[in-house]
Amino acid sequence: MNLSAGDEITVVLNSTSGRLEVSAVIGGERYRVYQNLPPVPPLVATSSVTLNSASPDLWVYATYNQTAGAIDVRVKK
């Protein structure tokens, strides 16, 4: 997907609500999507990234967090 000037997408992995949240402004229109995530593995922390035409890429990182005893999934640029 190509983002134009003024377009923006924010992706949040929310550890409090246990859901993926995506909000976007594309072509001047606003969109929001929420998806409940399965309880296993739990999210260790909330992470978010905002994409725009200058920075349209994101990475999803999954690592084992030994302290929390869970897989730590985060979104990053």
PyRosetta script that sets phi, psi and omega in degrees:
from pyrosetta import init, pose_from_sequence

init()
pose = pose_from_sequence("MNLSAGDEITVVLNSTSGRLEVSAVIGGERYRVYQNLPPVPPLVATSSVTLNSASPDLWVYATYNQTAGAIDVRVKK")
pose.set_psi(1, 133.5)
pose.set_omega(1, 176.4)
pose.set_phi(2, -99.3)
pose.set_psi(2, 132.4)
pose.set_omega(2, 177.7)
pose.set_phi(3, -99.9)
pose.set_psi(3, 133.4)
pose.set_omega(3, 177.8)
pose.set_phi(4, -90.7)
pose.set_psi(4, 167.3)
pose.set_omega(4, 176.1)
pose.set_phi(5, -56.0)
pose.set_psi(5, 132.2)
pose.set_omega(5, -179.2)
pose.set_phi(6, 92.6)
pose.set_psi(6, -16.7)
pose.set_omega(6, 175.9)
pose.set_phi(7, -79.0)
pose.set_psi(7, 148.6)
pose.set_omega(7, -178.4)
pose.set_phi(8, -156.0)
pose.set_psi(8, 137.0)
pose.set_omega(8, 175.9)
pose.set_phi(9, -128.4)
pose.set_psi(9, 129.1)
pose.set_omega(9, 176.7)
pose.set_phi(10, -114.6)
pose.set_psi(10, 127.5)
pose.set_omega(10, 179.6)
pose.set_phi(11, -114.6)
pose.set_psi(11, 126.4)
pose.set_omega(11, -179.2)
pose.set_phi(12, -127.0)
pose.set_psi(12, 128.8)
pose.set_omega(12, 166.6)
pose.set_phi(13, -98.8)
pose.set_psi(13, 106.5)
pose.set_omega(13, -171.9)
pose.set_phi(14, -98.2)
pose.set_psi(14, 110.2)
pose.set_omega(14, -177.7)
pose.set_phi(15, -73.5)
pose.set_psi(15, -24.3)
pose.set_omega(15, -179.8)
pose.set_phi(16, -72.5)
pose.set_psi(16, -48.2)
pose.set_omega(16, -178.6)
pose.set_phi(17, -89.9)
pose.set_psi(17, -14.9)
pose.set_omega(17, -179.1)
pose.set_phi(18, 69.5)
pose.set_psi(18, 38.1)
pose.set_omega(18, -179.3)
pose.set_phi(19, -140.8)
pose.set_psi(19, 159.8)
pose.set_omega(19, 172.6)
pose.set_phi(20, -91.8)
pose.set_psi(20, 129.4)
pose.set_omega(20, -179.0)
pose.set_phi(21, -122.9)
pose.set_psi(21, 126.0)
pose.set_omega(21, 177.9)
pose.set_phi(22, -124.7)
pose.set_psi(22, 124.0)
pose.set_omega(22, 174.0)
pose.set_phi(23, -124.5)
pose.set_psi(23, 143.6)
pose.set_omega(23, -174.7)
pose.set_phi(24, -145.3)
pose.set_psi(24, 150.0)
pose.set_omega(24, 166.8)
pose.set_phi(25, -122.4)
pose.set_psi(25, 111.2)
pose.set_omega(25, -178.4)
pose.set_phi(26, -130.2)
pose.set_psi(26, 121.6)
pose.set_omega(26, -179.0)
pose.set_phi(27, 60.3)
pose.set_psi(27, 31.0)
pose.set_omega(27, 179.4)
pose.set_phi(28, 83.1)
pose.set_psi(28, -6.2)
pose.set_omega(28, 178.8)
pose.set_phi(29, -97.3)
pose.set_psi(29, 142.5)
pose.set_omega(29, 179.0)
pose.set_phi(30, -100.6)
pose.set_psi(30, 138.4)
pose.set_omega(30, 179.0)
pose.set_phi(31, -135.1)
pose.set_psi(31, 148.6)
pose.set_omega(31, 175.3)
pose.set_phi(32, -141.8)
pose.set_psi(32, 136.7)
pose.set_omega(32, 177.4)
pose.set_phi(33, -136.6)
pose.set_psi(33, 135.0)
pose.set_omega(33, 176.0)
pose.set_phi(34, -124.1)
pose.set_psi(34, 138.5)
pose.set_omega(34, 177.5)
pose.set_phi(35, -135.1)
pose.set_psi(35, 120.8)
pose.set_omega(35, 175.4)
pose.set_phi(36, -67.8)
pose.set_psi(36, 136.7)
pose.set_omega(36, 179.5)
pose.set_phi(37, -95.7)
pose.set_psi(37, 152.6)
pose.set_omega(37, 177.1)
pose.set_phi(38, -63.4)
pose.set_psi(38, 147.9)
pose.set_omega(38, -176.5)
pose.set_phi(39, -69.3)
pose.set_psi(39, -16.8)
pose.set_omega(39, 179.2)
pose.set_phi(40, -123.3)
pose.set_psi(40, 125.3)
pose.set_omega(40, -2.2)
pose.set_phi(41, -79.9)
pose.set_psi(41, 147.8)
pose.set_omega(41, 177.9)
pose.set_phi(42, -72.1)
pose.set_psi(42, 152.4)
pose.set_omega(42, 173.7)
pose.set_phi(43, -77.6)
pose.set_psi(43, 133.3)
pose.set_omega(43, -179.0)
pose.set_phi(44, -79.8)
pose.set_psi(44, -36.4)
pose.set_omega(44, -177.1)
pose.set_phi(45, -148.6)
pose.set_psi(45, 158.1)
pose.set_omega(45, 174.5)
pose.set_phi(46, -81.2)
pose.set_psi(46, 136.6)
pose.set_omega(46, 175.1)
pose.set_phi(47, -138.5)
pose.set_psi(47, 153.0)
pose.set_omega(47, -179.9)
pose.set_phi(48, -148.3)
pose.set_psi(48, 159.0)
pose.set_omega(48, 176.5)
pose.set_phi(49, -148.0)
pose.set_psi(49, 142.4)
pose.set_omega(49, 176.8)
pose.set_phi(50, -114.8)
pose.set_psi(50, 127.4)
pose.set_omega(50, -179.2)
pose.set_phi(51, -104.8)
pose.set_psi(51, 145.9)
pose.set_omega(51, 175.5)
pose.set_phi(52, -148.7)
pose.set_psi(52, -175.4)
pose.set_omega(52, -175.4)
pose.set_phi(53, -64.1)
pose.set_psi(53, -29.6)
pose.set_omega(53, 179.6)
pose.set_phi(54, -81.5)
pose.set_psi(54, -21.7)
pose.set_omega(54, -176.9)
pose.set_phi(55, -144.5)
pose.set_psi(55, 77.6)
pose.set_omega(55, -171.5)
pose.set_phi(56, -90.7)
pose.set_psi(56, 1.4)
pose.set_omega(56, -173.7)
pose.set_phi(57, -105.9)
pose.set_psi(57, 150.4)
pose.set_omega(57, 173.6)
pose.set_phi(58, -139.5)
pose.set_psi(58, 159.3)
pose.set_omega(58, 176.5)
pose.set_phi(59, -123.3)
pose.set_psi(59, 143.4)
pose.set_omega(59, 173.3)
pose.set_phi(60, -108.7)
pose.set_psi(60, 119.9)
pose.set_omega(60, -179.2)
pose.set_phi(61, -106.9)
pose.set_psi(61, 133.7)
pose.set_omega(61, 175.1)
pose.set_phi(62, -128.8)
pose.set_psi(62, 119.2)
pose.set_omega(62, 178.7)
pose.set_phi(63, -134.7)
pose.set_psi(63, 157.8)
pose.set_omega(63, 176.9)
pose.set_phi(64, -85.3)
pose.set_psi(64, 125.3)
pose.set_omega(64, 177.9)
pose.set_phi(65, -100.2)
pose.set_psi(65, 103.4)
pose.set_omega(65, -175.0)
pose.set_phi(66, -64.8)
pose.set_psi(66, -36.9)
pose.set_omega(66, 179.8)
pose.set_phi(67, -62.3)
pose.set_psi(67, -44.6)
pose.set_omega(67, -179.1)
pose.set_phi(68, -83.9)
pose.set_psi(68, -16.1)
pose.set_omega(68, -177.2)
pose.set_phi(69, 66.5)
pose.set_psi(69, 35.5)
pose.set_omega(69, -176.3)
pose.set_phi(70, -149.1)
pose.set_psi(70, 166.0)
pose.set_omega(70, 174.3)
pose.set_phi(71, -81.1)
pose.set_psi(71, 131.2)
pose.set_omega(71, -178.8)
pose.set_phi(72, -99.4)
pose.set_psi(72, 110.3)
pose.set_omega(72, -179.9)
pose.set_phi(73, -109.2)
pose.set_psi(73, 128.9)
pose.set_omega(73, -178.7)
pose.set_phi(74, -139.1)
pose.set_psi(74, 155.3)
pose.set_omega(74, 171.7)
pose.set_phi(75, -107.0)
pose.set_psi(75, 138.1)
pose.set_omega(75, -179.4)
pose.set_phi(76, -144.4)
pose.set_psi(76, 162.0)
pose.set_omega(76, 174.1)
pose.set_phi(77, -86.9)
pose.dump_pdb("model.pdb")
